[in-house]
Amino acid sequence: MSNRRDSIIKLIENYTQQQILNGSLDFGDCNAHNISVDLKIDRTNISRLLNQLHKEGKFIKINGRPTLYISMKVMANNFPYVSLPNIINKDDEINNYIHQASAAGPVVIGAKLDMVGSDINGSLYESILRILPILYYPYEEVKIITLRGEKGTGKKHFLSQFLKRGQEIGKFNRKQGIFYTDLDIIAVAPVFELKKLENSSYAIIAVAINNDTQINSMLSFINQISYYYRNSNTAQPVIALMIDSKVKEYLQYYDLTPYNSYFPPLSKRPLGETVELILSIIQNEADRLSQEVQISKDFIVALALENYTSNIFQLRNEIIYALSHSRFNYSGKTNTPLVLELHCLSDGILQKQNNKADIKDSLLAELPERIVLVPGLTVDLTKIIRENNVSRAKLIKDKRESKINMMEMLMTNLPTDLHNYSFSFHDLSFKYSISSIFEGTVLGKDPVLFEYVLSVVDQVVFKQIDINNYYFSKTSKGSKPAQSVYRKLMRFLDMNIGGIENEKKNFLKQVIFSAFDLVNQVQIPVIIITHGSELADNFALSFNKIQGRRVFYSLNYSIEQQKNEIDYFVKRISKYISTVSRGQGVLLVVDHDPLNKLDSKLFLKTRILTFSTYPASIVHINSVFELMNSGMSIVSFSAAIIRKKNNHKDYLADFTLNDKIVRNNDSNLKLMTELFPNMDIPRTNEILYRLLRQICDKISLRPNNQLIVDFLFHGNCVLERALQSDGKYFKQVSSMEDPDNELIEIIKEKISQSTELNTVGFSLNDYVIFYDCIHSALDI
């Protein structure tokens, strides 16, 4: 029962949040019928649970036909400064509670401010709630508010948000700003300060009060300002008295106005708010620099536990210091992220690290090892911190048995991109010394595996890995060439380093034997080539995993290569075809022109029988995968795959997968449960489909079946890596020249609006994959 309750609560929260983000506040989807369809639960049971949850205060009930339910929690988070009833009658509507009529049209009166701590449970909530109503009441006299607190506690930032809200609701002119002054200056030269207000262009006049100066000077100044604005026929300003906590006689200023507030020092605010402040400051800098920032957990912990005498002001300076040092060592490439590690902090903080408190039971322990902040991405940072583990648990199934240390699986799941690997090592390195032992063997047919085996030997010999953390699912007897290589390696080690322990010998024997077995299992390798940066690698990796063999490799037909003649690319890939060929031909799976016209050119160049087929879609590649297991020759294979391709053509061009019932029963989408066994595929497929539709609606594109099935596939690849890596997965950002920046921004915007995806922490590289997937569909 609790699972049903939780599912209903989460679904209603998602419905509610989505409509708020869309700006329509049309909650028509939040009814018993839709919920029963989405959750596949009997409608009678849904209605009973909805009524029960409403009585418990979880939902607001909107009477009508049909009866609607919206999340009280989500509404309170988005509109924290209004009081909402738990039942809205048929002759009433939700807009009446969160909008107010004005000369400029209806305005939102309860939306939260863009300020850490302003939400309903935040440390500044009560203070803001005391002051904000002054904006909404039509009052012609001068308005006074007080903001008391230490320096650097956010009073000026609040005033900037207060001004912005006043401009949004038409209370202040868009051209008006804030005038800052000091009571000490006013007491000495009030006329001089008044002269600065000649054009009456200030909506707010902020006066800093740092000591027990006579209040009479302040009263006189307020009266003069009021007369000045009245004589200028200008709306009266808001006078904000920023009272330092050192002022003992602050109550005399409270007598001037009931709109009084207190801003606590950073040390008195919740730890979660401190972390959110850190991330907010870094996010603002990422936006300003238009540069991705990657932040380590240690960096955040060190900053969050520091005692700041100057509060947020000092915290911001520490962050700017760290960013400046990171940027100083920055390569200058547009796509290179700034990385904030512990060593980037100032000596003042680093020297105190040994005295830091244990974080085991605190919010800090729940942080991922790394957080990625991408420019232009508007996200709820508190939610990233507090619900990170919850989001992972709901998208990834529990893994009762981890196979991450099975050596055969590690070798099978190695990267597939042939562009990134070569046999070049530093001539003084150990790997260079032993590489000649392996050269000329079948292991050279898989350059990625070749390099991996050399690295494992290097790490085992020099005790860089603990072999007890790895195992083999079966013992290989080894082919004769593999046995020969093993003996040569042992002789080399005996002669040069005095040999190694028997346990290590047996381990390396199985590494070499298993690697040779992997290469010998495949007679016709397949190279997938796509225009997108990592699309081919995603396909190849996924199908290698479920096959347990290294059949598929990948190449990227990059933007840089597309600028040259196709013969230039043919020359480059001929080398890779010659490398991976086992003597019975090579199959190419490509996406579209000009890659589907390579066969004759490649044969003339390599004299190796090649056959290319398209499209590079999960549907077609799955057929290739099935036929590869039949053991037929490449000639027989070519005829069979042509028949398959013709069968796929109509399906891929159709639009049937836009129907939810069809999606739920589609065999190609069900295939993903096999490709991603640790993911909750029915759930992630629907989340990714909604994302795709929102992006396509924005760019006026109707998604066909090929775009849907491939977007869902690549989306699950991205999700699996991002969620299972716990922030440790950072691939090199793809080179993307002349991208459709507008499309990238749309993708970021729609992900930030998804309550299921905006806590994942995608990197810029992940956005590029989404971009390439859609852009590839636009090019076809």
N, C-alpha and C positions, 0 to 999 in steps of 0.2 A: 504493500500500500504506500509506504514512504517513497518508493521509487516513482510511482505514479504521481504522487503529490509533487515531488521534486521536478519531474518532467513537465507537469502543467505549469508550475511556478516559473520555470526557466523559459518555457515557450511564451507565456504571457509577457514576461519581462522583455523578451526579444521582440515580440510584436509591438509592445508599447514603445520601446526605445527606437525601433525602426521608423515608426510614424512620427515621432518627435523629430528625428533627424531629417526626415523628408519634409517637415514643415507643414504637413497637411492636417495633423491631429485627427485624421479619419481612422477610427479604431474599428472599422467594420470587420476586419479579420479576426478580432478577438471574441469569437463566439463559440458556443459549444460544438456546433457542427464542424467548423474548420479544425478545431482542436482534436476532435475525435478522429477526423481523417488523417491529420498529420501524425498523431500518436498511435493510430490504429487501436483505439480503445472504444468500447461501446458508448454511444452518446448518453445513455441514461446514467452510466457511472460517471462520465465527465461532468454532467450537469450537477450531480450530487456533490462531487468534489469541489466544483467551482463555488457552489453556495456555501459549502463548509469553509473554504479558504477565505471567502468574502467575510463570513462571520468572525474569522480569526484576525481580520484586519489586513490580510495580504493583498486584497484586490479592492478596487473601486467598482461598484456595480452601476452600469448605465442602463436604466430601464428603457424598454422599447421592443420592437420586433425586428431582428432578434435582440435578446438581452446581451449586452457586451460587458466584458470584464477587462480592466486595465490594472497594471501593477502600481500599487500605492508607493512601493519603494522606489521604482524608476521615476514616477512623477515627482516624488519628494526630492530625489537627487537632482533632477533637472529644473525644478521650480521650488527651491527650498524656502522662498520667502512668502509663499502664499499658503493659506489654510484650505485644504480640499475636503469635501464631505465624503463619506464612504458610500453614499447612494446619490446618484444624479437622476432626477425624475424625467419623464418623457418630455415635459414642456420646458426643460432646462437643457443646458449643454456645457461641456467642459470649458469651452472658450470663455464663458462668462466669469470663470474663476481665475484665469491666467492672462486675460487680455483686458485692456481698459481703453475706452474711446478717447481719442484726442483729435486735434485739428488736422494732424497728419495721417489720421486713420488709426485703427486698433494697434495698441502696443502691448508687448509682453511685460507683465509687472512682476513676475516671480522668478525669472530665469536666473541661474547662478552666475556669479561673477567669475572672470578668468583670474582666479586668485587662490593659491593654495590655502586651505583652511576655511574656505567660504562655504563648503557644503554643510549639510544639515547637522553633521556630527563634528564639524571642524572647530578649531579653537577660536576662530574669528566670527563664527556664525552669529552669536548673540550680539556682538558689537555691530556687525553689518545690519542685522535686523532692526537695531535701534535707530540707525541713521538713514537707511535707504528710503523709508516712506516719505521723507521730506521732499524727495524729487517728484512725487506723484500728487501732492496736494497743491491746488491752485492758490498760492499765497503771494501777495504783491510786495510784502516788506522784505528787508534784508534777512537772510537765513543764516543761522550760526550753528556750527557743529564743532565738537571737540574730539580730538584724537590724542589719547594719552599713552605714552610708552617710551621705552628707551630709544636711543638713536639706532637706526638700521633695522627696525622691526616691521617695516612694510607700510608705513603711513603714507608715504608719497605714492607708492604703487597703488594703494587703495584709492587715493584721490584721482589717479589716472583712470582707474576703472569706473569710479563715480562719475567722472566727466564723460567717459565713453557712454555710460548708461544714460546720462542726461541728454546726450546728443542723439542716441538711438530713439528716445521717446519724444524728441522734439522740445525738450525743456531748455536745452542750450543750443546755440548756433554752432554749426559744424566748424566755423572758423575761430570760435572762441577757445581759449586755453586756460592755463593756470598761472597765476602770478605768485611767486614765492618771495617772502620777505621775513624780517626778524623783528621781534618786539623791541629789542635793544636799539635797533636803528630807528624804529618809529618813535621811541621815547625821545631820541635826540633830534631827529630831523623828519617830522611827520610830513611837512610840506614837500620835501624832496621825494618821498615815497609816493605821495599822492600825484605828483607831477608825472610819474611813470605810468599812471593809469589814464592818461589824457584821452586815448582813443576808446576807452571802455570796452576793450576787446577780450576781457578776462571774465569767464563765467565763475571761476573760483579764485578766491584770494586766500592763500595759505600763509599763516603767520606762525613762525617758530617761536616758542616761549621756553627759554632754557634756564631761567632763574626766577626768583620771586620779585620781578619788576612790578611796580605799582600797576594795579589793574586800571587805574584812571586813564593811563596813556592808551590802553587798548580800547576802552569805552569811547574816548574822544575820537580815535581813529575810525571806529565802526560808524559813528555818527557822520563823520566827514565823508566816508565812502558812500553811505546811503544817500546823502545830499548830492554828491557828485553824480552818481548814476541817475538819480531822479531828475536832476537838471539836464542831463544828457538825453533824457527820454529813453533810457535803456533799462531793460529788466534788471532787477536787483540781483547782485551776485550771492553766491554762498561763501561765507567766511569760515574757513577751517582753521581752528586754533590747534596747532600741533604742540602739545604740552609734554615736555620732557619729564621722565619719571622722577628726576631730582627736584622738581618744583614741589615744595611742601604745601603751599597754599593753593593747590589746584582746585579746591572746592569752590573758591570764589568765581572761577570761570564756569563751573557747572551751574551756578546761579543764573547765568546769562541764557541758558538753553537747556531743554530736556534731552537734546540729541547728543548724548555723551557716549564715548566708546573707549575701550582699553585694548591695546595691542601688546600681548605678552612677549617677553624676550624669547629668543630661540630655545634657550635651555628649558623653558617651561612648556614648550609645545610638544605634542606627541612625536615620537620617533618617526612614525610614518610620514608626518608632514615634513620633517627635516629631509627625509629621503626624497620626497616628491619635490621639495624646493631645489634640491641638488639637480634632479633630472630636468626640472622646468628651466633652470638657468642654462643648463647644457643644451636643451632643446632650442632655446631662443638663440643661442650662439650658432647651433647647427643651421638654423633657418637663416641667420644673418650672413653666415659664411657660405651657404649653399653647399654644405659638406657633411657627409655622414660621420657620426662619431660613435666609436665603440668603447664601452666603459666596463672595466673589470669590477668584479664584486669587491675586491680588496680596496679599490679606490673609493668606492661609495661608503664602505664600512668605516674607513679612516676618517673621511669627511664628516660622516653622520655622528661619530662619537666624540668629535672635537668640541671643546668648550669655547664658544665665540664671545669675546667681550664686546665686540661691535656687531653682533648678531648677523643678519642677512648680508649686510654691507661687507663684512669680513669674509663670509662664506663665498660671496660672489667673487671677491678679489682672489681667493685661493683657487677657484675654478678657472678664472681667466689666466692666472699664473700657469696652471697645469696645461691649459689649452695652448698657451703661447709657446711652452716648451715642446709640446707635441708637434705644433705647426712648424716650429723652428727646424725640426728634423724631417719635415714633410717633403715628399718627393716632388710635389708640384703637379702631379697628374690629377686631372679633374676627378677621376673616379677613386682616388686613393683616400680611404677614410682616415680621420684622426683617431688615434688610440690613446685612451687615458688609463694608464697603469699606475700602480702605487708609487713608482719612482718619479712620476711627474709632479708629485706634491712638494711643497716647500719643506725646508729642513725643520722648521718649527713644528710641523705636524709629524714628519717622519720620525723625529727623535722621541716622540711620545708613544710609538706603536707598541712597545713592550709593556706599557702600563694599561692597555686597553682592556675593557671588561669582556667577559665571555659572552658571545652573541648566540650561543646554542639555542636558547629559548626565546629569542627576540625576533622581531620582524626581519631583521637583517639576515638571519639564517635562511629565510625563505627566498632570498634573492637568487636569480640565476647567476652562473659564473660570469656571464657577460650580458650586457644590455646594449642593443643597437638603436640609436636615434637617427632617423632619416629626415633630411630637410623637407619642410612642407607638410609633414605628417601630423595631423591634429589627433592626438590620442589622449585617453584618460590615463594619466601616468599612475595615479593611485591604484587603478584597477590592474595595471600591468604588475605592480608590486604585490598587491594583496591577493589577486586571483590567478597568478601565473600557474601555480601548481594545479589549481582546480581546472583551468582550461586544458592543460596537458592531459589530465586524467580523463576528461570527457571526450577527447579526440583520439586518445591512444588506449588500446585495450591493455589490461594487465598482462605482464609477461611472467609466467610462472617459472619458465626455464630459459635462461639466457644462453645463447650459443655464440656470443660475441668472441669467445676465445677459441672456437674451433678453427684450426689452421686451414683446413680445406675451404671453409666458408670465407675466411679472411682473404684467401687467394682468389677465390671465385668472384668475390665482390670488389676487387680492385677497380680503380678507375679504368675507363675504356678509351679515353680520348688519345689517339695516336699522335696528335700534334705535340703533346707536352712531354714526350719521352724520347730519349736518345741514349746511345751507349757511351756518351762522353763523360769521363770522370777525371778528376785532377790526377795527374800522372804520379803524384807522390802518395795518393790515398791508398788505404788498404783495399777498398773496393776495386780500384784500378788494377791492383796487383793480382787479385783473384779473378778478374773478369775474363782473362785469357783462357782460364780453365773451362769456362762455360761457352765461350764463343765457338761458333760452328756447329752447335748442337741445336736440337729442335726448340730449346728454350728461347733461342733468338727469334723464333716466329711470333713470340708474344713479348714485345719490348717492355711492356708495363710489368709483366710477371718476372721477366729477366732482372729488371732493376730491383724489384721487391725482394727476390731471393738473395741477391747480393747484399742488400741492406740488412736482411735477417741474419745472414752469416756474420756480417760486421758487428751487429748488436749482440749476438750470442757470444762471439769470441771475446769481445771487450766488455762483457757483463753489463750491457745497457738495458737488457730486458731480463725478466725472471721467467725462465722457460716453464716453471711450474704453473704459470697462469694460462698456459696454452695446452691444447690436447688435439689428438687426431681421432676421428670417428672410426677409422679402420687402419690397419697396418698394411702398407704397400710393400710388395716384394721388389719393385723397381725394375724398369727395363734395363737391358744390358748397357745402353749408353748412359743411363742415369747412374748405374753402379760404377761405371768407369769414371764419371765426373766426381762422384763421392770419394773414390779412392785417391784420385789426383788431389782433391782438396785436402784430405787428411795428410797426405805426404807433404803438401805445401806447409800446412800448419805445424807438422812435426819438425820440419827443417827450419822454419823461420821464427816460431814462437815457443817451441818445445812441446807442442801438442795441446790438446784440451781434454777435459774430463770425459769419461765414458757416457755419462748422462747427456752431455751436450753433443757428443758424437751421434748418439742414437736420435736425438732431436733433429739435428741437421740432416741426417740420413733421410728421415721421413719428410722433411721440408723439400729436399731435392727430388726424391722419388715422387712425391705428390704433385710437384710442379710439372715434372716431365709427363706424368699421367694426364694432367689437365690439358696439356698441349696435344698429346697423342690422341685424345678422345675426339678431337674435332678435325674432320677432313675438309670441309668446305666452310671457311670462316665467312662471316657476314659483317660488312661495314655499313653503318647507317650514316648518311650525310644529310645535314639540314642547314638551312639558312640561319636558324636561331642559335643563340650562343651555347646553350646547354641542352637543347631539346634532344639531340641525338644521344648524348651521354645518358640522359634520363631513361630513354628507351632501352639502350644497350645494358645498362646496369640492372634494370628491373627484370629483363628476360634472362639475363645470366643467372640472377639469383634463383629464380624458380626452376631453371633447368639444371643448376648445379654444375654448369660447364661454362668456359669462356669462349662462347660461340660468337658473340656480338662485340664489335668495336665501333668507335664513333669518330667522326670528323666534322668540323664546323666550317661551312662555307661562309667565312666572315665577310663583313662589309668591306674590309680592306682588300680581300681577295676578289670580291665582286667588281672592284674598280679596274681589275686587269682583264685581259682576254681569257676566255675559258681554257685556252691551251696552257696558260700559266698554271692554272689549278690542276689540269691533267698531269702536267709535269711533276707537280708536288705529290699528288696522291698516287702516282705510279710507283713511287718509292715505297709507300706504305703497303700497296697491294703486293709488291714483290716481297716485302718483309713478312707479311702474315700468310701468304699462300703456302699450302701444304702439298701442292702438286695436282689437285683436282679442281682447281678453279676458285674464284672468289665471287660472292654474291654482294651486290650493292643495293641498298634500299635508300631511295632519295625522295625529296619532297616535291619539287616542281622545277620548271625550266630555270636554267639550262642543264641542270644536273641529270635529267632523264635522257640525255643525248650523248652519253659519255662512252658507251660500249665500244664502238669501232675505234675511237681515238685511243682508248686505253689498251686495246688488244695490239694495235700497231706499236704502241710504246713499250708494252711489257711482254708481249707474246704469251700472256696468261689468259686463259678463258675466263671472261667476266660476263656477268649478266646483271643488268640493273632493272629494278622494279620500283613502282611508286603507287600510292603516296606513302610517305613516312608517317603513317598514322598507327595508333595502337591496334586498330582493327586489322590492318594489312600486315603489320609486323607479327601479330599473333598467328596469322595464317602461315607466315614464313617459319615461325617457331614450331608450329605443328608439323609442317612438311620436313623441316630439318631433322626431326626425329624418325622419319621414315627410312632414312639411309639411301635415298635415290641419288643418282648422278645429277650434275648441274644441268645437263641437257634435258633430262626427264623433269627435273625440278622446274625449269623455265616454262615448260608447257603447262604444268599443274598450277603454277602461281599466276599465270595469265588468266586462267579460268577463275581463280579466286578473286583476282583484281576486278574482273568484269562483274562478279557478284556483289562486290563491295561498292561499286560505283554509285548505284542508285541509293543505297543506304546512306552513304556519307553525304550525298548532296541533298538528302531529304531533311525535313525539319521536325520529324516525329518526336525526337527526344525533348522537345519543349513541353511535352505532356508528361506530367508527373507519374501517371500510371504506367506509361510506356517506359519511362526511366527506371521505375522500380522493377520492371520485368525484363529489362534489356540485358542480354547475355554478355555484351562487351563491357557494360558497367559492372556487372557482377564479377567479371574477370578480375577486377581490381581488389576484391577480397583475397584473391590468391597472390596478387602482386604485392599487396600491402597487408600482410597477415596481422600486424600489430596495430592497425588503424581501425577505427570504427567507420568503415567505408559508407554504409547507408547514410550516416550523419554527415560525414565530410563531403560526400558527393552533393548533398542538398545545399550545404553551406556554400560550396564552391559554385554550384549552378546559380544560386541567387546572386553571388558576386558577379558572375559572368553576365547575367541578364542586366544587372544595374549598369555595368560598364557598356554593354552593347546598346542599351536604351540611350545612354548619354551620347554615343557616337552614331546613333541611327543605323545600327547594324543588326540584322536578324540572324541569330546564330544557327547555323546548320548542324547536322549531326556530327560532322567531322570536327568542327570547332568545339562543340560541347564535350564530346568524348575525350578529345586530346587536352582540352583545358582542364578537365577534371583529373585526367591522368597526371599532367605536369603539376597541377595544384597539389595533389596528394604527395607527389615526390618532394615538393618544397616543404609541405607541412611535416612530413615524416622526418626530414633532416632537421628542420628548425625545432620541432618539439622534442625529439629524442636526444638531441645534442646537448640540451640544457644550456644553450648559449655558447657552446664550444665550437659550433660548426661555422667556419668563416672561410668560404672559398674566395679565390682571387676574383675581384669584381670584373665582369666581362667588359671588353672594350666595345663601346657602343657609340660610333660616330654618327653625327647628324640624326639622333633619334627623334621620334615624334614626341617631344617633351610634353605636349598637351595630353597625349594618351597616357604617358607615365603618371602625370599628375592626377588624371581621372582614376587610374588604378589605385594610387595611394589614397585618394579621397574616399573611394568606395570601401577599401579595406578598413580605413579608420572609422567608417560608419558601421561596420559589422561588429556586433557585440561578441561574436564568436571568434573573430580573427584579429581584432585590434589589440589583443594582449599577447600575441604570438611573438612579436619582435622580429619582423622580417628585415633582412638586410637589403641593400640596394641591389645586390645580385639577384635576390628573389624577385624583386619588382621587374628586373630585366627579363627574367624567364616568363613571367605573366605577359609582359609586353611583347616578347618574341612570339609567343603562342598566338596572340590575337593579331599581331602584325603579319605573321605568316599567312593567316587566313585572309587578310586584306589583300595580300599579294597574289593569291591564287587566281 
